[in-house]
Amino acid sequence: MNTHDMSAGNLVVAYKNKTLSPVEAVDAVIAHIERWEPRLKALYAPDFGNARKAAQDSEKRWQAGRPRGALDGVPITIKENIATKGVPVPLGTAATELVPASADAPAAARVREAGAIILAKTTMPDYGMLSSGRSSFHALTRNPWNLAWNPGGSSAGAGAAAAAGYGPLHLGTDIGGSVRLPASWNGIFTLKPSLGRVPVDPPFLGRVIGPMTRTVGDSALLMAELSKPDPRDHMSLPPASIDWMAGPLEPQGLKIGLHLDAGSGLPVDPEVKEAVEKAAKLFADAGATVEPLKGFLSPEMLHLQDLFWRVRSWVDFSALSHGKQASVLPFIADWCRGGADISGATVIRGLNNYMAIRAATTRATQPFDFVLSPVSPVPTYPAEWETPTNDVNRPLEHISFTMPYNMSEQPAASINCGYTRDGKTIGLQIAGRRFDDLGVLRLSRWFEQARGPQKPWPEPPK
């Protein structure tokens, strides 16, 4: 196996056994990135010089038998909206003043404390409000499976980097599907944790940070560090003792919902539906009771969520100078303007809608131990498009399966469950009850073993 393809768990074992050093691993990953990055454009603010210095320090600790933590010497990338000390946080847009961050955000602090080596930040679209690699600040991020395809977003660079082999560990954020959609369209694994499981600064309704990796085991390794407490998140959960590395959860005896009609948004593509149904059959054949779950997100709910987010973004956008406004991606600028001149009564309806989605999601899924669904109703789409509809009047039509779990605060994973006839990856969403992050991870571990061989990971263009 190539060093850049090694899992975080295998790297740590190799360091311990002295069959590989952090310097060798980091050098191999950087060399691989340099073959990919001119075409992929997944990174922001790469810092390979300091990464190599950190690898040398890690190597000394391993040689002395005193690793700093569970991730010592393991390469990682971090989405650019998760602050790392000394690096500006542009939020994907050319409208942001580039001021170096004064401190690590909680997630960055935890992985640094555990000894992980930060190679670079990863790209995102303007304000994280697109499922795309399009940005007014970053170059266009592409999908490594096919450079003509979209990597999804808003954790665009993280999804592309994981699939392309930019090291084993990557961090993204999710407020409506932003780790799960790129995971689906890049064929990787991710967990959107329960709200508050991973401390976030600043926290917001539905916003979480999640691991993005090629394997479930590597996401579990990351969760053990990310879930450690940080007082800066005033919405975080109490610290909990969780065995993140627990083994697979067998489906025998579980009651599982199969959710194939979201109730709103784009219709499910036939190939996506076929792949999800085939995955559900594996659970049923292993002893689970699989029953259909009816759609519960109405078109009005989806519309009001869109409007609520537009108003929130318009408040920020309208505070910019005209020059700064002109530098924002036109699609996003038009979307923000849709939130202007909205009455206070409508804003309150939008806030109430948040609670209505939360209630509807919990009510519909509560009878089941877990729920299976597509992550996205459609496969990936052209790299140059902002959304699968490419229509500013229909920007959320692809998040009807993902967004409800942000509102309900339930954990939900994306794991590859198949490929379209033209080779696009298809994500299976595995959602659990609120706080059962470990259950979702363990059931994902089982499916990872049960789904069978996957296609080889994409290689850099020659």
C-alpha positions in Angstrom: 0.0 0.0 0.0 1.2 3.5 -0.8 2.0 5.6 2.3 -0.5 8.3 1.3 -3.2 5.7 1.2 -2.6 4.4 4.8 -5.3 4.9 7.4 -4.5 7.0 10.5 -4.8 3.8 12.6 -2.2 2.0 10.4 0.1 5.0 10.5 0.1 5.0 14.3 0.8 1.3 14.4 3.7 1.7 11.9 5.1 4.6 14.0 4.9 2.5 17.1 6.6 -0.4 15.4 9.2 1.9 13.8 8.5 0.5 10.4 7.6 4.1 9.2 8.4 7.5 10.6 6.1 10.6 10.6 8.7 12.3 8.4 8.4 9.6 5.8 4.6 9.7 6.0 4.3 13.5 5.7 6.8 13.6 2.9 4.9 11.0 1.0 1.6 12.7 1.4 3.0 16.1 0.4 4.5 14.5 -2.7 1.2 13.0 -3.6 -0.6 16.3 -3.0 1.8 18.1 -5.3 0.9 15.6 -8.1 -2.9 16.3 -7.6 -3.3 19.9 -6.4 -2.6 21.8 -9.7 -5.7 20.2 -11.1 -7.8 19.5 -8.0 -7.5 22.8 -6.1 -8.7 21.4 -2.8 -6.3 23.4 -0.5 -6.1 26.8 1.1 -3.0 28.1 2.9 -0.8 24.9 2.6 2.0 25.0 5.2 4.2 22.2 4.2 7.4 23.7 5.7 5.9 23.8 9.2 4.3 20.4 8.6 7.7 18.9 7.9 9.1 20.5 11.1 6.2 19.1 13.1 6.9 15.7 11.6 10.5 15.9 12.7 9.4 16.7 16.3 6.9 13.9 16.2 9.5 11.4 15.0 11.7 12.3 18.0 8.8 11.7 20.3 8.1 8.3 18.8 11.8 7.4 18.9 11.7 8.2 22.6 8.5 6.2 23.1 6.6 9.3 24.3 4.0 10.2 21.6 2.0 13.4 22.4 -1.4 11.8 21.8 -3.4 9.3 19.8 -2.8 11.2 16.5 0.9 12.0 16.9 2.4 12.4 13.5 -0.8 11.8 11.5 -1.4 14.3 8.6 -4.7 16.2 8.7 -6.4 19.0 6.8 -8.9 21.4 8.3 -11.7 23.2 6.6 -10.9 26.9 6.3 -13.8 28.2 8.4 -12.4 26.2 11.4 -9.9 28.7 12.7 -6.2 27.8 13.1 -3.9 30.3 14.8 -2.2 32.7 12.5 -4.2 31.8 9.3 -6.9 34.1 8.0 -10.5 32.7 7.7 -11.9 34.0 4.4 -15.2 31.9 4.7 -14.8 31.1 1.0 -15.5 34.7 -0.1 -13.4 37.5 -1.6 -15.4 39.9 0.6 -13.7 38.9 3.8 -10.9 41.0 5.3 -7.9 38.6 5.7 -7.0 38.9 9.4 -4.9 36.1 10.9 -6.9 34.0 13.5 -5.8 34.8 17.0 -6.3 31.2 18.3 -7.2 27.7 17.2 -10.9 26.9 17.2 -11.8 24.0 19.5 -11.6 21.2 16.9 -8.2 22.5 15.6 -6.9 22.8 19.2 -7.9 19.2 20.0 -6.2 17.6 17.0 -3.1 19.7 17.5 -3.0 18.6 21.2 -3.3 15.0 20.0 -0.2 15.5 17.8 -1.8 15.6 14.4 0.2 17.5 11.8 -1.8 20.2 10.0 -0.9 20.2 6.3 -3.3 22.8 5.1 -6.7 24.3 5.3 -9.3 23.1 2.7 -11.6 25.1 0.4 -15.3 26.0 0.7 -17.8 28.2 -1.2 -18.8 31.7 -0.2 -20.1 31.6 3.4 -20.5 27.9 3.1 -23.9 28.3 1.5 -23.4 26.1 -1.6 -23.1 22.4 -2.1 -20.3 23.1 -4.6 -16.6 23.8 -5.0 -17.4 27.3 -6.5 -16.0 30.3 -4.6 -15.2 33.9 -5.2 -12.0 33.5 -3.2 -10.7 30.0 -3.9 -10.0 28.4 -7.3 -12.7 26.0 -8.5 -12.3 22.8 -6.5 -13.0 19.6 -8.5 -13.9 16.0 -7.9 -10.9 13.6 -8.0 -13.1 10.8 -9.5 -13.6 13.0 -12.6 -12.3 16.6 -12.8 -15.4 17.6 -14.7 -17.6 16.7 -11.7 -18.5 18.7 -8.6 -17.0 17.7 -5.2 -20.1 19.0 -3.4 -19.9 21.3 -0.4 -19.7 23.2 1.6 -16.8 21.0 2.8 -15.7 20.9 -0.8 -11.9 20.7 -0.4 -12.1 18.3 2.5 -14.2 15.8 0.5 -12.0 16.0 -2.5 -8.8 15.8 -0.4 -10.0 12.7 1.4 -10.9 10.8 -1.8 -7.6 12.0 -3.5 -5.4 10.7 -0.7 -4.3 14.0 0.9 -3.6 12.0 4.1 -6.2 10.1 6.1 -7.8 12.8 8.3 -9.9 15.8 7.3 -12.3 18.1 9.2 -15.5 19.6 7.8 -18.5 21.5 9.0 -22.2 20.8 8.4 -25.4 23.0 8.8 -27.6 21.3 6.2 -25.5 18.5 4.6 -22.1 20.1 4.2 -20.0 17.1 5.3 -22.5 14.4 4.1 -23.0 15.8 0.5 -19.3 15.9 -0.4 -18.9 12.6 1.3 -21.6 11.1 -0.9 -20.2 12.6 -4.1 -16.6 11.7 -3.3 -17.2 8.2 -2.0 -15.8 8.7 1.5 -17.2 8.3 5.0 -18.3 11.1 7.3 -20.3 11.5 10.5 -22.4 14.6 11.2 -22.5 14.3 15.0 -25.3 15.2 17.4 -25.4 19.0 17.9 -22.9 19.8 20.7 -21.0 16.5 20.6 -18.0 18.3 19.0 -17.5 21.8 20.5 -17.8 24.6 17.9 -16.8 28.3 18.2 -19.0 30.1 17.4 -21.9 27.6 17.7 -25.1 28.1 15.7 -28.4 26.3 15.3 -27.7 23.0 13.5 -24.0 23.7 12.9 -21.6 20.8 13.6 -18.0 19.8 12.9 -17.4 16.3 11.6 -14.6 13.9 10.5 -14.2 13.2 6.8 -12.2 10.1 6.1 -11.9 7.1 3.9 -12.7 4.6 6.7 -15.1 4.5 9.6 -12.3 3.6 11.9 -10.4 6.8 11.1 -13.5 8.9 11.8 -13.8 7.1 15.2 -10.2 8.0 16.0 -10.9 11.6 15.2 -14.2 11.7 17.2 -12.3 10.5 20.3 -10.3 13.8 20.2 -12.9 16.2 18.7 -15.5 15.3 21.3 -13.3 16.5 24.2 -14.8 19.5 26.0 -14.2 23.2 25.3 -15.8 26.0 27.3 -16.1 28.2 24.2 -19.1 26.3 23.0 -22.1 27.4 25.0 -24.3 24.8 23.2 -22.1 21.8 23.8 -23.1 18.5 25.4 -21.7 17.4 28.8 -18.5 15.4 28.5 -19.3 11.7 28.0 -17.3 8.5 28.3 -17.8 7.0 24.8 -15.9 3.9 23.5 -15.5 5.4 20.0 -13.5 2.4 18.8 -16.2 -0.1 19.7 -16.7 -2.8 17.1 -19.5 -3.2 14.5 -23.1 -3.2 15.5 -24.9 -6.3 14.0 -28.3 -5.4 12.5 -29.9 -8.6 14.0 -33.1 -7.4 15.8 -32.8 -3.8 14.9 -35.8 -1.9 13.5 -34.7 0.2 10.6 -36.6 2.8 8.6 -36.1 3.1 4.8 -36.7 6.6 3.7 -36.9 7.0 -0.1 -39.2 10.0 -0.5 -38.2 13.1 1.5 -41.6 14.8 0.9 -40.0 17.7 -0.9 -37.1 18.6 -3.2 -35.7 16.8 -6.2 -37.1 13.3 -7.0 -34.7 10.5 -6.2 -32.7 9.4 -9.2 -33.4 5.8 -10.2 -29.8 4.7 -9.8 -29.5 6.3 -6.4 -32.8 4.6 -5.3 -31.5 1.2 -6.6 -28.3 1.5 -4.7 -30.0 2.5 -1.4 -32.5 -0.3 -1.7 -29.7 -2.8 -2.4 -27.9 -1.5 0.8 -31.1 -1.8 2.8 -31.5 -5.5 1.7 -28.1 -6.2 3.3 -29.5 -5.0 6.6 -32.6 -7.0 6.2 -30.7 -10.2 5.2 -28.6 -9.7 8.4 -31.8 -9.8 10.6 -33.0 -6.3 10.8 -36.6 -5.4 10.3 -36.7 -2.8 7.5 -39.9 -0.8 7.1 -40.7 2.2 4.9 -40.7 5.7 6.4 -42.9 8.2 4.7 -41.7 11.7 3.7 -42.0 14.3 6.4 -40.4 17.5 5.1 -43.0 19.4 3.2 -42.2 21.9 0.3 -43.4 24.7 2.6 -40.9 23.6 5.3 -38.1 23.6 2.7 -39.1 27.0 1.4 -39.2 28.6 4.8 -35.8 27.2 5.7 -34.4 28.7 2.5 -36.0 32.0 3.4 -34.8 32.0 7.0 -31.2 31.3 5.9 -31.5 34.1 3.2 -32.5 36.6 5.8 -29.7 35.6 8.1 -27.2 35.9 5.2 -28.8 39.2 4.0 -28.1 40.8 7.4 -24.3 40.1 6.9 -24.3 40.8 3.2 -26.1 44.2 3.5 -23.5 45.3 6.0 -20.8 45.1 3.4 -19.6 48.0 1.3 -20.9 48.1 -2.3 -17.4 47.1 -3.4 -17.3 44.1 -1.1 -20.8 43.1 -2.2 -19.6 43.1 -5.8 -16.8 40.7 -4.9 -19.2 38.0 -3.6 -20.0 35.1 -5.9 -23.0 36.4 -8.0 -25.1 33.3 -7.2 -24.7 33.9 -3.5 -25.2 37.7 -3.8 -28.5 37.0 -5.6 -29.5 34.5 -3.0 -28.8 36.9 -0.2 -30.9 39.6 -1.8 -33.8 37.2 -1.6 -33.7 37.8 2.2 -34.1 41.6 1.9 -37.3 43.4 2.9 -38.7 40.3 4.6 -41.2 41.2 7.4 -40.5 40.4 11.0 -43.6 38.1 11.1 -42.1 36.0 8.2 -38.8 35.8 10.0 -40.6 34.4 13.1 -42.4 32.0 10.9 -39.0 30.9 9.6 -37.7 30.4 13.2 -40.9 28.5 14.1 -40.3 26.4 11.0 -36.9 25.3 12.5 -38.8 23.9 15.4 -41.4 22.3 13.2 -38.8 20.5 11.2 -37.2 19.4 14.4 -40.5 18.0 15.7 -41.4 16.3 12.4 -38.0 14.7 12.1 -38.0 13.3 15.6 -41.6 12.2 15.4 -41.1 10.3 12.1 -37.8 8.6 13.0 -38.5 7.8 16.7 -40.1 4.4 16.0 -36.8 3.2 14.5 -33.4 2.4 15.9 -31.9 3.8 12.7 -33.0 5.3 9.4 -31.5 4.6 6.0 -31.9 7.0 3.1 -30.0 8.6 0.2 -27.7 11.4 1.3 -28.6 13.2 -1.9 -31.5 12.5 -4.3 -29.1 12.9 -7.2 -25.5 12.0 -8.1 -22.9 14.7 -8.5 -23.1 17.3 -11.3 -20.9 19.6 -13.4 -18.0 21.2 -11.5 -18.9 24.7 -12.6 -22.5 24.6 -11.2 -23.4 26.0 -7.8 -26.0 23.5 -7.0 -27.6 20.4 -8.6 -30.4 22.6 -10.0 -28.0 25.5 -10.8 -31.0 27.7 -10.0 -30.9 30.4 -7.3 -34.7 30.1 -6.9 -34.3 26.4 -6.1 -31.1 26.2 -4.1 -32.1 23.6 -1.4 -33.8 21.0 -3.6 -31.1 18.5 -2.9 -30.9 18.7 1.0 -34.3 17.4 2.0 -32.7 14.2 3.3 -29.8 15.8 5.1 -31.0 19.1 6.5 -33.7 17.7 8.8 -31.1 16.0 11.0 -29.3 19.3 11.5 -32.6 20.8 12.8 -33.4 17.7 15.0 -29.7 17.5 16.2 -29.6 13.7 15.4 -26.4 12.1 14.2 -26.2 11.0 10.6 -23.4 9.4 8.5 -22.7 9.1 4.8 -21.0 6.0 3.6 -20.6 4.9 0.0 -23.1 2.3 -1.1 -22.6 2.1 -4.9 -21.8 3.7 -8.2 -23.8 5.0 -11.1 -23.2 3.5 -14.5 -20.9 6.4 -15.3 -18.9 5.9 -12.1 -20.4 8.5 -9.8 -20.4 7.6 -6.1 -23.6 7.2 -4.1 -23.9 7.9 -0.4 -26.1 6.0 2.0 -27.2 8.1 4.9 -27.4 6.2 8.3 -29.2 8.3 10.9 -29.7 7.5 14.5 -31.6 8.9 17.5 -30.3 12.0 19.2 -27.0 11.4 21.1 -26.5 7.9 19.6 -23.4 9.0 17.6 -21.7 5.7 18.6 -24.6 3.6 17.4 -24.4 5.3 14.0 -20.6 4.8 13.8 -20.9 1.1 14.8 -23.7 0.4 12.3 -21.6 2.2 9.7 -18.7 -0.1 10.6 -20.9 -3.1 10.0 -22.0 -1.8 6.6 -18.5 -1.0 5.6 -17.6 -4.7 6.0 -20.9 -6.0 4.5 -21.0 -3.8 1.3 -18.1 -5.6 -0.4 -15.2 -4.4 -2.4 -15.0 -0.8 -3.5 -13.5 0.7 -6.6 -9.8 1.8 -6.3 -9.3 5.4 -5.2 -8.7 7.8 -8.0 -5.1 8.6 -9.0 -3.6 11.9 -10.0 -3.9 12.8 -13.7 -0.7 12.0 -15.6 
